[in-house]
Amino acid sequence: MMPADSEPYLHNLAAVVAAPLQVWSDPQGQVRGHGAQGVYFGEERVMARCLLRVNGAEPEWLSTQARSATAAEYIHSIRVPDGEADPVVWVIRTRTAAPGRLTESLSFESGLPQAVRLAVQLELVADSSSVEQVRYGIAFSAGGVAPGGSRWHWRDPSTTASLTAAGATIEADGSLVLLKWTVELSPETAVELGWSLDLRDDNAPLQAGGGKPLLTPAMAGEPRLQRLMSTSISDLNSLRMADAQAPEDAFLAAGAPWYLTLFGRDSLIAARMLLPVNRDLAASTLRALAARQGTRKDPETAQEPGKIVHEVRRQFTQLPPVYYDYYGSMDATALWVCLLHDTWQAGLPDAEAAALLPNLEAALAWLRDDGDADGDGFLEHLDETGGGMLHHGWKESPDAVRWHDGTPAKGPLVLPEVQAYAHEAALCGAALLEHFHGGDAARPWLAFAAELKDRFHERFWCSDDFGPYPALALDADKEPVDGIGSNMGHLLGTGLLDDDETAAVVGRLMHPSVFSGYGIRTLSTSNTAYWPTRTHAGAVWTHDSAWIVMGMLRSGFADQAALLASGLLNAAEGFDWRLPGMFSGHSTQEVWPPVPHPAAARPQAWSAASAVPIALALGGFNALG
């Protein structure tokens, strides 16, 4: 992975998304090609600029109206000779994203008593930069594609862009494409222009997801919950994708703009959060991931038999592009097992669950065998390539795990949440195997869970003036790292903790040094390395806090869950109901609205799915009336 110090900021950009298509612009709707701005399809930016001018000047922005995840309106004023001081000549630019089509309408309106002639021009710049090049500031190919007309291949003959603009003249010069119209705008009338861009990539392994979209459930109680739920479901539907070979098995792509692909961990966590409102997505996510389950050992891609894929990636240095499955996750396999169990308990027919039993048994075997790379009885990642990461947990920053004095822990690291997921997976697997194969098939996994719980109790606990708490990790010497962070919240509800340990964890999480009032900080403010916008050492991650809400509810701590959910709901209001991937760890006493993290993805699947546990904790699913 390349350094992220040049990664474009996203917090001040507007987006419309309908995976695999997305458009990022400035807040006023102009796509200037700066930073992350552009039109993307799959893994590539296909248009770097989309700039509107009227009478040779950019119209003046008045308002942005976000209609959904896929549509937005940008309202501008146009200054005309002999006009009025008031803004009475407008253009309303409506941008709509569909999985293979970008559409814009330009509606011109005038309140003047005389007719107005407008010269309208849209400046487009074709591109073929990879998402990775844009993200890391090395997008040298912007302007390197010469359309030559209204139809072109941005990479090779397998990719096609088709431009339609009724009534416009189209001028192409190198990478620049100009659309030009002349508008005669009569008094108190409206004229509508439009253009569209259709995109195809016949070699892409993923496409828009088939099947039924998610429906927005009606909320009871707190009225703000409905605003959050409506926005979140719209965001989630914009992220639905599927394998091109199995289009009905939809899953949620991780998030825009950098992760419109299959991410095992993210897709599983989002599907599990959504299970109270939709079982079909969980079932299709399970099948999509089972189809890519590891079958052999490959250190370069971290593939091992039974392991669930982490990410579908593209090798950008080869043309035509090569896609491959990457397995660098220590938690996706256990999370897959847990989701299978929960989906079955939610009503997945036995026949559908039974079809996945070979995948279940392979996943459990991975937990027992390859998951414990050094034979110490815990699951951990050992890098065999010489250039890999300290661990394969969700907090992937190299400095995410720190001692309380701020010193980064030395790896390989044993993460507490990975042990919790494995413990729960063993119990879930045992329940499924007992149902389908009888008690003898379940007993080894019940023993596995019991032994892991005993080892965790013996090795993973630290203590300070406030009492005992689980370590942030075990370091390379198997010593408990005494940093305090959100990881411990993922142990709740997994069965790994006893009652006293559960109470200690809940109390620690709700301490003001960890709970900001909006959410759970990734690292306590008492840690020397804490910084409110440090990605995994101070920032609040939405899904992290919502997952903890779920664990609190499962453990019987409803009051604490409601308090944490209320904080997240307040944060959602501050972000116009679209919860970002992460935001700053500043407390409610310090800031309102919450301070955004400028690199946070949005929409992001597990953040949008967090609306469901928030609503559960706040009684949003209680009977109406």
Backbone hydrogen bonds, N-H to C=O, Kabsch-Sander energy under -0.5 kcal/mol:
donor,donor_aa,acceptor,acceptor_aa,energy
7,E,4,A,-1.6
10,L,598,P,-4.1
11,H,598,P,-1.0
13,L,10,L,-2.0
14,A,25,S,-2.1
16,V,23,V,-1.8
17,V,69,A,-2.8
18,A,21,L,-3.0
19,A,238,S,-2.9
21,L,18,A,-2.4
22,Q,40,Y,-1.9
23,V,16,V,-2.5
24,W,38,G,-2.6
25,S,14,A,-2.6
26,D,30,Q,-2.8
29,G,26,D,-2.2
31,V,50,C,-1.8
32,R,30,Q,-0.8
37,Q,34,H,-2.5
38,G,24,W,-2.2
39,V,47,M,-3.0
40,Y,22,Q,-3.3
40,Y,38,G,-0.5
41,F,44,E,-2.9
42,G,20,P,-2.9
44,E,41,F,-1.5
45,R,129,S,-3.4
46,V,39,V,-2.3
46,V,44,E,-0.7
47,M,39,V,-1.6
48,A,125,V,-2.4
49,R,125,V,-1.0
50,C,31,V,-3.0
51,L,123,E,-2.4
53,R,121,Q,-2.7
54,V,57,A,-3.2
55,N,119,A,-3.1
56,G,119,A,-0.5
57,A,54,V,-1.5
60,E,77,S,-2.7
61,W,59,P,-0.5
62,L,75,I,-3.2
63,S,75,I,-1.7
65,Q,73,E,-3.3
66,A,64,T,-0.6
67,R,65,Q,-0.8
67,R,71,A,-1.5
68,S,71,A,-1.9
72,A,95,R,-2.0
73,E,65,Q,-2.8
74,Y,93,R,-2.4
75,I,63,S,-3.1
75,I,73,E,-0.5
76,H,74,Y,-0.5
76,H,91,V,-2.5
77,S,60,E,-3.5
78,I,89,V,-2.8
83,G,80,V,-1.5
88,V,86,D,-1.5
90,W,88,V,-0.5
90,W,109,E,-2.7
91,V,76,H,-2.1
92,I,107,S,-2.7
93,R,74,Y,-2.8
93,R,91,V,-0.7
94,T,92,I,-0.7
94,T,105,S,-2.5
95,R,72,A,-2.8
95,R,93,R,-0.6
96,T,103,T,-2.9
97,A,70,T,-3.0
98,A,101,R,-2.6
101,R,98,A,-1.1
102,L,197,L,-2.4
103,T,96,T,-2.6
104,E,195,W,-2.6
105,S,94,T,-2.1
106,L,193,L,-2.7
107,S,92,I,-2.4
107,S,105,S,-0.6
108,F,106,L,-0.7
108,F,191,V,-3.4
109,E,90,W,-1.9
110,S,189,T,-1.5
111,G,88,V,-2.1
116,V,185,L,-2.5
118,L,116,V,-0.5
118,L,183,V,-2.9
120,V,118,L,-0.8
120,V,181,W,-2.3
121,Q,53,R,-2.8
122,L,179,L,-2.5
123,E,51,L,-2.9
123,E,121,Q,-0.5
124,L,122,L,-0.6
124,L,177,V,-3.0
125,V,49,R,-1.6
126,A,175,S,-2.4
127,D,46,V,-1.9
129,S,45,R,-0.7
131,V,43,E,-2.6
134,V,130,S,-2.1
135,R,131,V,-2.7
136,Y,132,E,-2.0
137,G,134,V,-1.3
138,I,133,Q,-2.9
140,F,138,I,-2.0
142,A,139,A,-0.9
143,G,126,A,-1.3
144,G,141,S,-3.2
145,V,126,A,-0.6
148,G,174,G,-0.6
152,W,161,A,-2.2
154,W,152,W,-0.6
155,R,156,D,-0.6
159,T,156,D,-2.5
160,T,200,R,-2.2
161,A,152,W,-3.0
162,S,198,D,-2.6
163,L,150,S,-3.7
164,T,196,S,-2.5
168,A,165,A,-1.9
169,T,180,K,-2.3
171,E,169,T,-0.5
171,E,178,L,-2.4
173,D,176,L,-3.1
176,L,173,D,-1.9
177,V,124,L,-2.9
178,L,171,E,-3.1
179,L,122,L,-2.4
180,K,169,T,-2.0
181,W,120,V,-2.5
183,V,118,L,-3.1
185,L,116,V,-3.5
185,L,183,V,-0.8
186,S,184,E,-0.8
188,E,110,S,-0.5
188,E,112,L,-0.5
189,T,186,S,-1.2
191,V,108,F,-2.1
193,L,106,L,-2.8
193,L,191,V,-0.5
195,W,104,E,-2.2
196,S,164,T,-2.6
197,L,102,L,-2.6
198,D,162,S,-2.8
199,L,100,G,-2.5
200,R,160,T,-2.0
202,D,158,S,-2.8
204,A,201,D,-1.3
207,Q,242,A,-2.7
209,G,240,R,-1.6
210,G,247,P,-3.0
220,A,620,G,-2.1
225,L,222,E,-1.6
226,Q,223,P,-0.9
227,R,223,P,-0.8
228,L,224,R,-2.1
229,M,225,L,-3.0
230,S,226,Q,-2.5
231,T,227,R,-2.1
232,S,228,L,-2.5
233,I,229,M,-2.6
234,S,230,S,-1.9
235,D,231,T,-2.3
236,L,232,S,-2.7
237,N,233,I,-2.4
238,S,234,S,-1.4
239,L,235,D,-0.6
239,L,236,L,-1.3
240,R,237,N,-1.0
241,M,251,F,-2.8
242,A,207,Q,-2.3
243,D,246,A,-0.5
244,A,205,P,-3.0
246,A,243,D,-1.6
249,D,246,A,-1.8
250,A,248,E,-1.7
251,F,241,M,-2.7
253,A,239,L,-3.0
253,A,251,F,-0.6
254,A,259,Y,-0.6
254,A,261,T,-1.5
255,G,259,Y,-1.8
256,A,603,P,-2.3
259,Y,255,G,-1.6
261,T,259,Y,-2.1
263,F,261,T,-0.6
264,G,310,H,-1.6
267,S,263,F,-3.0
268,L,264,G,-2.3
269,I,265,R,-2.6
270,A,266,D,-2.5
271,A,267,S,-2.1
272,R,268,L,-2.3
273,M,269,I,-2.3
274,L,270,A,-1.9
275,L,271,A,-0.5
275,L,272,R,-0.8
277,V,274,L,-2.3
278,N,274,L,-1.8
283,A,279,R,-2.1
284,S,280,D,-2.5
285,T,281,L,-2.3
286,L,282,A,-2.3
287,R,283,A,-1.9
288,A,284,S,-2.4
289,L,285,T,-2.1
290,A,286,L,-2.3
291,A,287,R,-1.9
292,R,289,L,-1.2
293,Q,290,A,-1.4
294,G,307,K,-3.4
298,D,303,Q,-2.3
301,T,298,D,-0.8
302,A,298,D,-1.1
303,Q,298,D,-1.4
306,G,294,G,-2.7
307,K,304,E,-2.1
310,H,326,Y,-2.3
311,E,326,Y,-2.3
312,V,262,L,-1.5
313,R,311,E,-0.7
313,R,324,Y,-3.0
315,Q,322,V,-3.7
316,F,314,R,-1.0
318,Q,315,Q,-1.2
322,V,315,Q,-0.9
324,Y,313,R,-2.7
326,Y,311,E,-3.1
327,Y,301,T,-3.2
329,S,327,Y,-2.6
330,M,392,H,-2.6
331,D,392,H,-0.5
335,L,331,D,-2.4
336,W,332,A,-2.1
337,V,333,T,-1.7
338,C,334,A,-2.3
339,L,335,L,-2.4
340,L,336,W,-2.4
341,H,337,V,-2.2
342,D,338,C,-2.6
343,T,339,L,-2.7
344,W,340,L,-2.2
345,Q,341,H,-2.5
346,A,342,D,-1.5
347,G,344,W,-1.5
348,L,343,T,-2.1
352,E,349,P,-0.5
353,A,349,P,-2.2
354,A,350,D,-3.2
355,A,351,A,-1.4
356,L,352,E,-0.5
356,L,353,A,-1.3
357,L,354,A,-1.4
360,L,356,L,-2.2
361,E,357,L,-2.8
362,A,358,P,-1.9
363,A,359,N,-2.3
364,L,360,L,-2.6
365,A,361,E,-2.1
366,W,362,A,-1.7
367,L,363,A,-1.9
368,R,364,L,-1.9
369,D,365,A,-2.5
371,G,366,W,-3.3
372,D,369,D,-0.8
373,A,371,G,-1.1
373,A,380,E,-0.7
375,G,372,D,-0.6
380,E,371,G,-1.8
381,H,413,L,-0.6
383,D,381,H,-0.5
396,E,394,W,-1.7
400,A,397,S,-1.7
402,R,400,A,-0.7
403,W,407,T,-3.1
406,G,403,W,-2.3
409,A,401,V,-2.7
413,L,390,L,-1.4
414,V,474,L,-2.3
415,L,413,L,-0.6
419,Q,415,L,-1.3
420,A,416,P,-2.0
421,Y,417,E,-2.7
422,A,418,V,-2.1
423,H,419,Q,-2.4
424,E,420,A,-2.6
425,A,421,Y,-2.7
426,A,422,A,-2.2
427,L,423,H,-1.8
428,C,424,E,-3.0
429,G,425,A,-3.3
430,A,426,A,-2.2
431,A,427,L,-2.0
432,L,428,C,-2.1
433,L,429,G,-2.8
434,E,430,A,-2.6
435,H,431,A,-1.8
436,F,432,L,-2.2
437,H,433,L,-3.3
438,G,433,L,-0.8
438,G,434,E,-1.2
441,A,438,G,-0.9
442,A,438,G,-0.8
442,A,439,G,-0.5
443,R,439,G,-1.9
445,W,442,A,-1.0
446,L,442,A,-1.7
447,A,443,R,-2.3
448,F,444,P,-2.0
449,A,445,W,-2.1
450,A,446,L,-2.2
451,E,447,A,-2.5
452,L,448,F,-2.2
453,K,449,A,-2.3
454,D,450,A,-2.0
455,R,451,E,-2.3
456,F,452,L,-2.4
457,H,453,K,-2.3
458,E,454,D,-1.8
459,R,455,R,-2.1
460,F,456,F,-2.4
462,C,469,Y,-3.1
464,D,467,G,-1.7
467,G,464,D,-1.8
469,Y,462,C,-2.1
471,A,460,F,-3.3
472,L,481,V,-2.4
473,A,481,V,-0.6
474,L,414,V,-1.9
475,D,479,E,-2.4
476,A,410,K,-2.0
478,K,475,D,-2.2
481,V,473,A,-3.4
482,D,480,P,-0.5
485,G,483,G,-0.5
486,S,522,T,-0.9
488,M,485,G,-0.8
489,G,486,S,-2.1
490,H,487,N,-1.9
491,L,488,M,-1.7
492,L,489,G,-1.0
494,T,491,L,-1.6
496,L,491,L,-0.5
502,T,498,D,-2.6
503,A,499,D,-2.3
504,A,500,D,-2.0
505,V,501,E,-2.2
506,V,502,T,-2.5
507,G,503,A,-2.4
508,R,504,A,-2.0
509,L,505,V,-2.6
510,M,506,V,-1.8
511,H,508,R,-1.2
514,V,511,H,-2.5
515,F,511,H,-2.9
516,S,514,V,-0.7
516,S,519,G,-2.9
521,R,514,V,-3.2
521,R,519,G,-0.5
522,T,539,A,-2.1
524,S,484,I,-2.8
525,T,513,S,-2.4
527,N,524,S,-1.7
528,T,404,H,-1.4
530,Y,527,N,-1.8
531,W,537,A,-1.6
534,R,531,W,-2.2
535,T,533,T,-0.6
537,A,534,R,-1.1
539,A,534,R,-2.4
540,V,583,F,-3.0
541,W,520,I,-0.6
541,W,539,A,-0.5
542,T,581,G,-1.3
545,S,541,W,-2.0
546,A,542,T,-2.4
547,W,543,H,-2.9
548,I,544,D,-1.6
549,V,545,S,-2.0
550,M,546,A,-2.1
551,G,547,W,-2.1
552,M,548,I,-2.6
553,L,549,V,-2.4
554,R,550,M,-2.3
555,S,551,G,-1.3
556,G,553,L,-1.0
557,F,552,M,-2.9
558,A,556,G,-0.7
561,A,557,F,-2.1
562,A,558,A,-2.4
563,L,559,D,-2.0
564,L,560,Q,-2.4
565,A,561,A,-2.7
566,S,562,A,-2.3
567,G,563,L,-1.6
568,L,564,L,-2.0
569,L,565,A,-2.4
570,N,566,S,-2.3
571,A,567,G,-2.2
572,A,568,L,-2.5
573,E,569,L,-2.0
574,G,570,N,-1.7
575,F,571,A,-1.0
575,F,572,A,-0.7
576,D,573,E,-1.5
577,W,572,A,-3.3
578,R,575,F,-1.7
579,L,577,W,-0.7
581,G,601,A,-2.0
583,F,540,V,-2.5
584,S,595,V,-2.8
585,G,532,P,-1.8
588,T,516,S,-2.0
590,E,587,S,-1.0
591,V,587,S,-2.0
597,H,582,M,-0.8
600,A,597,H,-1.9
602,R,256,A,-1.4
605,A,254,A,-2.6
608,A,604,Q,-2.8
609,A,605,A,-2.8
610,S,606,W,-0.6
610,S,607,S,-0.5
611,A,608,A,-1.6
612,V,609,A,-1.8
614,I,610,S,-2.0
615,A,611,A,-2.3
616,L,612,V,-2.7
617,A,613,P,-2.3
618,L,614,I,-1.4
619,G,616,L,-1.1
620,G,615,A,-3.2
622,N,619,G,-1.5
